[in-house]
Structures are given as C-alpha cells and as structure tokens.
C-alpha cells in the first residue's frame, strides 16, 4: 500500500499496543465493576434487581485468579509461541479473552442462588474464577510481545522507541478502562462494560489476523527499503551451549538485591492498580463516575514520568553508577511507600488529597527502571534472563514459579537474534512485570485480611504494611546492590581481556 510505504512497522507497533492494551484492560475491568456488582450501584435502566454478594475472601480470590492464569499457562503458551509465532497464538488467546469477558456477567448471576453456601468453594467462585483466569491466559503473552515485536520489527536505531511504547500498555489500559467502566456503570449497567470490552477484543483479534505478520519478510506492505532498514545492523550471535551458573547466581548478594527490590515494589504498584477504585468509592465515598475519572490521573502521570526518564536518565553522569542505582531505587521505593501513608488518615470527601497521594506514589514507581531494573542488566549481562527466572522460583508460589522460566528463555533467544542491547531491554521489561505477579497474588489477600470493612482505620494498617515492605526492601537493595558484572556473568572475551590485563601487570613488575 502506497500510504504505508516505509511505515508498516509503525502500523504493527500501534496494532500491538491496541491489542496488548485491550488484553490488559480485560484483566483490570473487575477492579472497578466489582463496586457496582456488590452495591448494585448502577443505572436503573440496566434491570439488575439484586446486588451480587461477595465476601472479602471472594474478592481476594477473584482478584488473584488472573495471575493464576498467567502462572499456569505461561509454560504451554511459551512453547506455542516458539513453535507457531505470535500471530496465531496471540490472536487465538485474544478471542478466548474476549469470550471469557463476554460471559462474566452471566457467570456472576448464575452463581447467585448458592452464594451463601457454606462450602469453601461455591459454583460462583468456580464460574467467575475460571473466566477471570481465562483473561490471565491471554495476559501471559503480553510481556513476551514486547520482546517479540521489538526484536522482529524495530530497526536498531528505533529499538528504544519500540520497547518504551510497548511497555506503556499497562498505563494506557488503566486510562482506558476506568472511565469507560464507570460510564457504563452509571448509564446502562455494569454488564455492558464487559460486553464492550469483549467486542473490542474480538474486533482487534480479527484486525490482528488481517494485518499482523510474525516477520517483516512475510508482510505484503513492507517495501524492500523498509525491510533493509529494519534488518540493518542485524547481528546473529553464534549459538553455543552455556552452563548456567545457578549456584553462583543464588549466592550473589547483588542478585538478591534485585530480587528483594522487585518483590517489594510489586506490593505498592499492585495496591495502587487494583485497590485505588475501591478506596475512592468504599472509604472516601466518591461516586462511581468521579472514581472512574480520578483513576485516570495516576497512570497518566506515571506515563509522563516514564517518557521523561527514557530520554534523560542515561545522561545523568554526576554520580557514580552504584550511587545512581541507589538514588533512583530509593526514589522509587521510599517515595512510593511514603506517599501511600496519608491514605490511612484521610476522611470522606478528601478524594483530591487521595488523588495526589496515588499520583505521586505511582509516579515514583517509574524510577524503578533506573534502579533495580538497571542493576539487573549491569550485574548479570547475558544471564539476566536466568537471574529473573530464578527470582520467580524464589519469590512466587510454587505453582506459579514452575512455569515462568521458558517464557523468559524464549524471549531471550529471540531478542539475541538482533543484538545484546535488545536482549537486555526485553529481559528487564519482562522481568519487572513477571515479578509484579507476586504483588498481584498477595495484595488482594492482604487488603481483604486487614481491611474487610473498608474503614479508614483498617486501611491505615494496609498502607503501613506496604510502606514498611518498601522501606525494608530498599534498605536491602542499597546495601547489597552492585553496578559491575559478577564474575560468572563475564563472557569469554571479557574474561580473556581481564586475564590479559593481569598478565601485563605481572610482566610490568
């Protein structure tokens, strides 16, 4: 097509952003609609006669079920991606996510007659849990897409742009989901929020089949000039079997610093993403419509901070690398934790003060990319993906941890086809989101346990706990972090250079 001559890669980029956004959005939709479900706080035109009764345990389990989907399906999805490519697998999973989203209202209502059953698992729990877990099935492919699209479609000179834009879908999904879900809740009813997202998912799945290709070489819109630009500087490393030094990795203090930092940061971020709408509505008494609008501001602010850091962070050279890691990680973790503390003392109608706290707190999380995420690439080099894989095994529940490693390994192999820089960027972006699944799994249960009645006093315990986790994790990171490659991370060339330097030093003396 003449209109796309030389710019097909940007069409692929935008299509990928839209697809990843709607998949994330399907998973986030319950965060706000649960308020309407349980209070019947929706339009009278929706003909919804009874609210859906959910206990704090029900809410916690449903919130955590999508991460169960990510954990359980990561292994089979990874193998399917490796064998069949993103076009087929991601499109099929988008269809599944859309269909699961479409039937969620029916799953909720069909469970009503037995909600009060005393059994530990009701049919409603199974029905809702299965559907919400299905959205996690598609979510398992979102982060590998960052590496896949970047390594296959981005010219070397635009790699940073592709990775940055693709990694923003977490924020774009929040900005899209919250106000739209609030609008449906206040007009025609909360079920239509699910129906709308389902239709968008199916539409984008069809668009993906028609417009996406796994390689620019197979896309009919890609010209020879654009293909040459995309593949310029394409370096394929010679493959070789490398024994992964797991014991050395596990015994490295700097690796533990990264693990602890990721584990700590996941608490604050997931608390903001998942619990902010509930806090506004249940604790402060903010209306559904206003809650949806206010919930847009924090992710928009975080998006702006990410953009600024992506341009400026590498040019800050007035500190040593290690000190810069410590400063940025402290801004991320301590800043996020401290700005959450006032939430435990706010009174009803103080929603603007709460908005400031949430906005500054989640914006601070963006500094993580220049702290612990950067440290991971500095200390581990080509073994970054294995460091993060082991991190999953050590910090996540057993059922989840067993299924994460192949996804990262496959992503690493695909990124390595292009260049080492692509591999590092893809690994760190993937690792950050994978490790956040710890918070996705634990935070709902923490909130349900400490704040079952959604009072300010109860939420004070929640934010104090999260702030304490952040502070302790940051202290550990600052004490243990390093800015230089560990011995086991050095390549043969690095090792030879190091040995040569030592020999020259001996000869001089």
C-alpha positions as CSV (number, residue, x, y, z in Angstrom):
1,X,0.0,0.0,0.0
2,X,1.3,3.4,-1.0
3,X,0.1,5.1,2.2
4,X,2.1,2.7,4.3
5,X,5.2,2.8,2.2
6,X,8.2,2.7,4.5
7,X,6.0,2.9,7.7
8,X,4.4,-0.5,8.0
9,X,6.5,-1.2,11.2
10,X,4.6,1.7,12.9
11,X,1.3,0.1,11.9
12,X,2.4,-3.1,13.6
13,X,3.6,-1.1,16.6
14,X,0.2,0.7,17.0
15,X,-1.8,-2.5,16.4
16,X,0.3,-4.3,19.0
17,X,-0.2,-1.5,21.5
18,X,-4.0,-1.7,21.0
19,X,-4.1,-5.5,21.3
20,X,-2.0,-5.5,24.4
21,X,-4.0,-2.7,25.9
22,X,-7.3,-4.5,25.5
23,X,-6.0,-7.7,26.9
24,X,-4.7,-5.8,30.0
25,X,-7.9,-3.9,30.1
26,X,-10.0,-7.1,30.3
27,X,-8.0,-8.2,33.3
28,X,-8.4,-4.8,35.0
29,X,-12.1,-4.4,34.4
30,X,-13.1,-6.2,37.5
31,X,-11.2,-3.6,39.6
32,X,-13.9,-1.0,39.2
33,X,-17.0,-3.0,38.2
34,X,-16.9,-5.0,41.4
35,X,-18.1,-1.9,43.2
36,X,-21.2,-1.8,41.0
37,X,-21.7,-5.5,41.3
38,X,-21.7,-5.7,45.0
39,X,-23.7,-2.5,45.8
40,X,-26.0,-2.6,42.7
41,X,-24.6,1.0,42.3
42,X,-25.6,1.2,38.6
43,X,-28.2,2.6,36.3
44,X,-31.8,1.6,37.0
45,X,-32.2,1.1,33.2
46,X,-29.9,-2.0,33.4
47,X,-32.7,-4.1,35.0
48,X,-30.4,-5.5,37.6
49,X,-32.6,-6.3,40.6
50,X,-30.2,-7.7,43.1
51,X,-26.6,-6.9,44.0
52,X,-24.1,-9.8,43.8
53,X,-23.0,-10.8,47.3
54,X,-19.2,-11.2,47.6
55,X,-17.2,-11.7,50.8
56,X,-13.7,-10.2,51.2
57,X,-12.4,-13.7,50.6
58,X,-14.4,-13.9,47.3
59,X,-13.0,-10.6,46.2
60,X,-9.4,-11.6,47.0
61,X,-9.7,-14.9,45.2
62,X,-11.2,-13.4,42.1
63,X,-8.6,-10.6,42.1
64,X,-5.8,-13.2,42.4
65,X,-7.2,-15.6,39.8
66,X,-5.9,-13.7,36.7
67,X,-2.3,-14.1,38.0
68,X,-3.1,-17.8,38.5
69,X,-3.9,-17.9,34.8
70,X,-0.6,-16.2,33.9
71,X,1.3,-18.7,36.1
72,X,-0.5,-21.8,34.9
73,X,-0.5,-21.1,31.2
74,X,3.0,-19.5,30.9
75,X,4.7,-22.8,30.1
76,X,2.3,-24.1,27.4
77,X,1.9,-20.6,25.9
78,X,5.6,-20.2,25.7
79,X,6.0,-23.4,23.8
80,X,3.2,-22.5,21.4
81,X,4.7,-19.0,20.8
82,X,8.0,-20.6,20.0
83,X,6.5,-23.1,17.6
84,X,3.7,-21.1,15.8
85,X,4.6,-17.5,16.3
86,X,2.7,-14.5,17.8
87,X,0.2,-14.0,15.0
88,X,-1.7,-17.3,15.5
89,X,-1.3,-17.8,19.3
90,X,-1.9,-14.3,20.4
91,X,-4.9,-13.9,18.1
92,X,-6.4,-17.1,19.5
93,X,-5.8,-16.0,23.1
94,X,-7.4,-12.6,22.4
95,X,-10.5,-14.5,21.2
96,X,-10.5,-16.5,24.4
97,X,-10.0,-13.4,26.5
98,X,-12.9,-11.7,24.7
99,X,-15.3,-14.6,25.1
100,X,-14.4,-15.0,28.7
101,X,-15.0,-11.3,29.3
102,X,-18.4,-11.5,27.5
103,X,-19.7,-14.3,29.7
104,X,-18.5,-12.9,33.0
105,X,-21.9,-11.1,33.8
106,X,-23.7,-14.4,33.3
107,X,-21.2,-16.3,35.4
108,X,-21.8,-13.9,38.2
109,X,-25.6,-14.1,38.0
110,X,-25.7,-17.9,37.7
111,X,-23.9,-18.2,40.9
112,X,-26.4,-16.1,42.9
113,X,-28.5,-18.9,44.2
114,X,-25.6,-20.6,46.0
115,X,-23.6,-17.6,47.1
116,X,-24.5,-18.3,50.8
117,X,-23.4,-21.9,50.5
118,X,-21.0,-22.7,53.4
119,X,-18.7,-24.8,51.2
120,X,-15.2,-23.4,50.8
121,X,-15.6,-23.1,47.0
122,X,-19.0,-22.2,45.6
123,X,-20.1,-22.6,42.0
124,X,-20.0,-18.9,41.6
125,X,-16.4,-18.9,42.7
126,X,-15.6,-21.6,40.1
127,X,-17.5,-19.8,37.3
128,X,-16.1,-16.4,38.0
129,X,-12.7,-17.7,38.8
130,X,-12.5,-19.7,35.6
131,X,-13.5,-16.8,33.5
132,X,-11.2,-14.4,35.2
133,X,-8.4,-16.9,35.0
134,X,-9.0,-17.1,31.2
135,X,-8.2,-13.4,30.9
136,X,-4.8,-14.3,32.6
137,X,-4.3,-16.9,29.8
138,X,-4.1,-14.0,27.2
139,X,-2.2,-11.9,29.7
140,X,0.6,-14.5,29.8
141,X,1.5,-13.4,26.3
142,X,1.5,-9.6,26.8
143,X,5.1,-9.2,28.1
144,X,6.7,-11.7,25.6
145,X,5.1,-9.5,22.9
146,X,7.4,-6.6,24.0
147,X,10.5,-8.6,23.2
148,X,9.0,-10.3,20.2
149,X,7.7,-7.2,18.4
150,X,10.9,-5.2,19.3
151,X,13.3,-7.9,18.1
152,X,11.4,-8.6,14.8
153,X,10.1,-5.2,13.7
154,X,12.2,-2.5,15.3
155,X,15.3,-1.1,13.4
156,X,18.3,-1.0,15.7
157,X,18.1,2.8,15.8
158,X,14.4,2.6,17.0
159,X,14.7,-0.2,19.4
160,X,14.3,2.1,22.4
161,X,11.2,3.7,21.0
162,X,9.5,0.3,20.3
163,X,10.3,-1.1,23.8
164,X,9.2,2.2,25.5
165,X,5.9,2.4,23.6
166,X,5.1,-1.2,24.1
167,X,5.8,-1.1,27.8
168,X,3.3,1.7,28.3
169,X,0.3,-0.5,27.7
170,X,-0.1,-1.0,31.5
171,X,-0.8,2.7,31.8
172,X,-2.9,3.0,28.7
173,X,-5.1,0.1,29.8
174,X,-5.8,1.9,33.1
175,X,-6.6,5.2,31.4
176,X,-9.0,3.4,29.0
177,X,-10.7,1.0,31.4
178,X,-11.5,3.1,34.5
179,X,-13.5,6.0,33.0
180,X,-15.2,3.8,30.4
181,X,-16.3,1.2,33.0
182,X,-17.6,4.0,35.3
183,X,-19.6,5.4,32.4
184,X,-21.3,2.1,31.7
185,X,-21.9,1.5,35.4
186,X,-23.7,4.9,35.6
187,X,-25.6,4.7,32.4
188,X,-26.8,1.3,31.0
189,X,-25.3,-1.0,33.6
190,X,-22.0,-2.7,34.6
191,X,-22.6,-5.8,32.5
192,X,-22.2,-3.7,29.4
193,X,-18.7,-2.7,30.4
194,X,-17.8,-6.4,29.9
195,X,-19.7,-6.7,26.7
196,X,-18.0,-3.6,25.3
197,X,-14.5,-4.9,26.1
198,X,-15.4,-8.3,24.6
199,X,-16.5,-6.8,21.3
200,X,-13.3,-4.7,21.2
201,X,-11.2,-7.8,21.9
202,X,-12.9,-9.7,19.1
203,X,-12.5,-6.8,16.7
204,X,-8.8,-6.4,17.4
205,X,-8.3,-10.2,17.1
206,X,-9.7,-10.0,13.6
207,X,-7.5,-7.0,12.8
208,X,-4.5,-8.9,14.1
209,X,-5.2,-11.8,11.7
210,X,-5.5,-9.5,8.8
211,X,-2.7,-7.0,9.4
212,X,-0.1,-8.7,11.6
213,X,2.8,-10.9,10.4
214,X,5.5,-12.5,12.5
215,X,8.2,-11.2,10.3
216,X,8.6,-8.1,8.0
217,X,9.8,-10.5,5.3
218,X,6.3,-12.0,5.1
219,X,4.3,-8.8,5.2
220,X,2.9,-7.7,1.9
221,X,3.0,-4.0,2.9
222,X,6.7,-3.9,3.7
223,X,8.9,-2.5,0.9
224,X,12.4,-3.5,0.2
225,X,13.7,-0.2,1.6
226,X,11.8,-0.6,4.8
227,X,12.9,-4.3,5.2
228,X,16.5,-3.2,4.7
229,X,16.1,-0.5,7.4
230,X,14.5,-3.0,9.8
231,X,17.2,-5.6,9.4
232,X,20.1,-3.1,9.3
233,X,22.6,-3.9,12.0
234,X,21.0,-7.3,12.5
235,X,23.6,-9.4,14.3
236,X,23.1,-13.1,15.0
237,X,25.3,-14.4,17.7
238,X,26.8,-17.8,17.2
239,X,24.9,-20.2,19.4
240,X,26.7,-22.2,22.0
241,X,25.7,-24.2,25.0
242,X,26.4,-22.3,28.1
243,X,26.2,-23.9,31.5
244,X,24.0,-21.6,33.6
245,X,25.9,-20.9,36.9
246,X,22.8,-21.3,39.1
247,X,24.7,-21.8,42.3
248,X,26.8,-18.7,41.7
249,X,23.7,-16.7,40.8
250,X,21.9,-17.7,44.0
251,X,24.9,-16.9,46.2
252,X,25.5,-13.4,44.8
253,X,24.4,-10.6,47.1
254,X,23.8,-8.2,44.2
255,X,21.3,-10.7,42.7
256,X,19.5,-10.9,46.0
257,X,19.3,-7.1,46.0
258,X,17.4,-7.2,42.7
259,X,15.1,-9.9,43.8
260,X,14.2,-8.1,47.0
261,X,13.7,-4.8,45.2
262,X,11.3,-6.3,42.7
263,X,9.4,-8.2,45.4
264,X,9.0,-5.0,47.4
265,X,8.0,-2.8,44.6
266,X,5.3,-5.1,43.4
267,X,3.3,-4.5,46.6
268,X,2.9,-0.8,46.2
269,X,2.3,-0.8,42.5
270,X,-0.3,-3.6,42.6
271,X,-2.0,-1.9,45.6
272,X,-2.5,1.2,43.5
273,X,-3.6,-0.5,40.4
274,X,-6.1,-2.9,42.0
275,X,-7.3,-1.1,45.1
276,X,-7.4,2.6,44.1
277,X,-11.0,2.5,42.8
278,X,-12.2,0.6,45.9
279,X,-10.5,3.0,48.2
280,X,-12.1,6.0,46.5
281,X,-15.6,4.6,46.5
282,X,-15.7,2.5,49.7
283,X,-13.5,4.5,52.1
284,X,-14.0,8.1,50.8
285,X,-17.5,7.7,49.5
286,X,-16.6,9.0,46.0
287,X,-19.2,8.4,43.3
288,X,-18.6,5.7,40.6
289,X,-18.4,8.3,37.8
290,X,-15.9,10.5,39.7
291,X,-13.9,7.5,40.7
292,X,-13.5,6.5,37.1
293,X,-12.3,9.9,36.1
294,X,-9.9,10.3,39.1
295,X,-8.4,6.8,38.4
296,X,-7.1,8.1,35.0
297,X,-4.7,10.7,36.5
298,X,-2.1,8.4,38.3
299,X,-1.3,6.2,35.3
300,X,-1.2,9.3,33.0
301,X,1.3,10.9,35.4
302,X,3.4,7.6,35.5
303,X,3.3,7.5,31.7
304,X,4.8,11.0,31.5
305,X,7.5,10.2,34.1
306,X,8.4,7.1,32.1
307,X,8.8,9.1,28.9
308,X,11.0,11.8,30.6
309,X,13.2,9.1,32.2
310,X,13.6,7.2,29.0
311,X,15.2,10.4,27.5
312,X,17.1,11.8,30.4
313,X,18.2,9.0,32.7
314,X,21.2,7.9,30.7
315,X,22.6,11.4,30.5
316,X,22.8,11.9,34.3
317,X,26.5,11.3,34.9
318,X,27.2,13.4,38.0
319,X,27.1,10.4,40.3
320,X,28.8,7.0,40.3
321,X,26.8,4.2,38.7
322,X,26.2,2.5,42.0
323,X,25.1,5.7,43.7
324,X,22.8,6.4,40.8
325,X,21.2,3.0,41.2
326,X,20.7,3.6,45.0
327,X,19.2,7.1,44.4
328,X,16.8,6.0,41.7
329,X,15.7,2.9,43.6
330,X,15.2,5.0,46.8
331,X,13.1,7.5,44.9
332,X,11.0,4.6,43.6
333,X,10.5,2.5,46.7
334,X,10.6,5.0,49.6
335,X,8.8,7.6,47.5
336,X,6.0,5.2,46.7
337,X,5.7,3.9,50.3
338,X,5.7,7.3,51.9
339,X,3.1,8.9,49.6
340,X,0.8,6.0,50.4
341,X,0.9,6.7,54.2
342,X,-1.5,9.6,54.2
343,X,-4.3,7.4,52.8
344,X,-4.7,5.8,56.2
345,X,-5.7,9.2,57.7
346,X,-7.9,10.8,55.1
347,X,-11.6,11.5,55.8
348,X,-14.6,11.0,53.5
349,X,-14.7,13.6,50.6
350,X,-10.9,14.0,50.8
351,X,-10.6,12.5,47.3
352,X,-8.4,15.2,45.9
353,X,-5.8,14.7,48.6
354,X,-6.0,10.9,47.9
355,X,-5.6,11.6,44.2
356,X,-2.4,13.5,44.9
357,X,-1.1,10.6,47.1
358,X,-1.9,7.9,44.5
359,X,-0.5,10.0,41.6
360,X,2.9,10.9,43.2
361,X,3.2,7.3,44.6
362,X,2.7,5.5,41.3
363,X,4.9,8.1,39.5
364,X,7.7,7.3,41.9
365,X,7.5,3.6,40.8
366,X,8.6,4.7,37.3
367,X,12.1,5.3,38.8
368,X,12.5,1.6,39.3
369,X,13.6,1.3,35.7
370,X,16.7,3.3,36.5
371,X,17.3,1.4,39.8
372,X,16.8,-2.3,40.3
373,X,15.9,-3.0,36.7
374,X,19.1,-1.3,35.5
375,X,21.1,-3.1,38.2
376,X,19.9,-6.5,36.9
377,X,21.4,-5.9,33.4
378,X,24.6,-4.5,34.8
379,X,25.4,-7.4,37.1
380,X,24.1,-10.3,35.1
381,X,24.8,-9.4,31.4
382,X,23.8,-12.3,29.1
383,X,22.5,-14.2,32.2
384,X,19.9,-11.5,33.0
385,X,17.0,-13.8,31.9
386,X,18.3,-16.6,34.2
387,X,18.6,-14.3,37.1
388,X,15.0,-13.3,36.7
389,X,13.9,-16.8,36.2
390,X,15.5,-17.9,39.5
391,X,13.9,-14.8,41.0
392,X,10.5,-16.2,40.1
393,X,11.3,-19.5,41.6
394,X,12.3,-17.9,44.8
395,X,9.6,-15.3,45.4
396,X,6.5,-16.7,43.8
397,X,4.3,-19.6,44.9
398,X,5.4,-23.0,43.7
399,X,2.5,-23.4,41.2
400,X,3.4,-20.1,39.5
401,X,7.2,-20.3,39.6
402,X,7.5,-23.6,37.7
403,X,6.0,-22.0,34.6
404,X,7.9,-18.7,34.1
405,X,11.4,-19.8,33.0
406,X,10.7,-20.9,29.4
407,X,8.9,-17.7,28.6
408,X,11.9,-15.7,29.5
409,X,14.4,-18.1,27.9
410,X,12.4,-18.0,24.6
411,X,12.2,-14.2,24.7
412,X,15.9,-14.0,25.3
413,X,16.7,-16.3,22.4
414,X,14.5,-14.2,20.1
415,X,16.0,-10.9,21.3
416,X,19.5,-12.2,21.0
417,X,18.9,-12.7,17.3
418,X,19.0,-9.0,16.9
419,X,21.5,-7.6,19.4
420,X,22.6,-7.8,23.0
421,X,21.0,-4.4,23.8
422,X,17.6,-5.8,22.6
423,X,18.0,-8.8,24.8
424,X,18.7,-6.7,27.9
425,X,15.9,-4.3,27.4
426,X,13.4,-7.1,26.7
427,X,14.6,-9.2,29.7
428,X,14.3,-6.3,32.2
429,X,10.9,-5.2,30.9
430,X,9.6,-8.8,31.1
431,X,11.1,-9.4,34.5
432,X,9.5,-6.4,36.0
433,X,6.0,-7.4,35.0
434,X,6.6,-11.1,35.9
435,X,7.8,-10.3,39.4
436,X,4.8,-7.9,39.9
437,X,2.7,-11.1,39.8
438,X,3.8,-11.6,43.4
439,X,2.0,-8.4,44.4
440,X,-0.9,-9.3,42.2
441,X,-1.3,-12.6,44.1
442,X,-0.6,-11.3,47.6
443,X,-2.0,-7.7,47.8
444,X,-5.7,-8.7,47.4
445,X,-5.5,-11.1,50.3
446,X,-3.6,-8.6,52.3
447,X,-6.3,-5.9,51.8
448,X,-9.1,-8.4,52.4
449,X,-7.5,-9.6,55.6
450,X,-6.5,-6.2,57.1
451,X,-9.5,-4.1,55.7
452,X,-12.5,-6.3,55.5
453,X,-14.9,-3.4,56.3
454,X,-13.1,-0.7,54.3
455,X,-12.7,1.7,57.2
456,X,-10.0,4.4,57.3
457,X,-8.5,2.8,60.4
458,X,-8.3,-0.6,58.7
459,X,-6.7,0.9,55.6
460,X,-4.2,2.6,57.8
461,X,-2.8,-0.9,58.6
462,X,-2.7,-1.7,54.9
463,X,-0.7,1.3,53.9
464,X,1.6,1.0,56.9
465,X,2.4,-2.6,55.9
466,X,3.1,-1.7,52.3
467,X,5.3,1.2,53.3
468,X,7.3,-1.0,55.7
469,X,7.8,-3.6,53.0
470,X,9.1,-0.9,50.6
471,X,11.4,0.7,53.2
472,X,13.0,-2.6,54.2
473,X,13.4,-3.8,50.6
474,X,15.1,-0.5,49.7
475,X,17.5,-0.8,52.6
476,X,18.4,-4.3,51.5
477,X,18.9,-3.2,47.9
478,X,21.1,-0.2,48.7
479,X,23.3,-2.3,50.9
480,X,23.7,-5.2,48.5
481,X,23.4,-3.7,45.0
482,X,26.3,-3.6,42.6
483,X,26.9,-1.8,39.2
484,X,29.6,-4.1,37.8
485,X,29.2,-7.6,36.2
486,X,29.6,-10.5,38.5
487,X,32.4,-12.9,37.7
488,X,30.0,-15.5,36.4
489,X,28.4,-13.0,34.1
490,X,31.6,-12.2,32.2
491,X,31.8,-13.5,28.6
492,X,34.8,-15.3,27.2
493,X,36.0,-12.1,25.7
494,X,35.6,-10.2,28.9
495,X,37.4,-13.0,30.8
496,X,40.3,-13.1,28.3
497,X,40.6,-9.3,28.5
498,X,40.7,-9.5,32.3
499,X,43.3,-12.3,32.2
500,X,45.4,-10.3,29.7
501,X,45.4,-7.3,31.9
502,X,46.6,-9.3,34.9
503,X,49.4,-10.8,32.8
504,X,50.5,-7.4,31.7
505,X,50.5,-6.2,35.2
506,X,52.7,-9.2,36.3
507,X,55.2,-8.5,33.4
508,X,55.5,-4.9,34.4
509,X,56.6,-5.8,37.8
